[in-house]
């Protein structure tokens, strides 16, 4: 997991804007099946939205735990939606190219 800059996160949030949530976390929370579903979605798409049916306090704990467990970055949250990104290690399979940083 590489460290993303603020501009990278902003770019990825923009890319994910039109996406629909691929995984929904129910009231049971982060079960093994939910973790494996999120992992499969990240492998297939690199950038996904996850809908979380939990109250705010639980979401604030759940999102960082999910990112740590899956070795991905949370690029943003909007209400009950978390946007997760994990770049594919194989350059040929990378679907999302984060623009190179330029200094002004």
Secondary structure, 3 states (H helix, E strand, C coil): CCCCCHHHHHHHHHHHCCCCCCEEECCCCCCHHHHHHHHHHHHHHCEEEEEECCCHHHHHHHHHHHHHHHCCEEEEEECCEEEEECCCCCHHHCCCCCCCCCCC
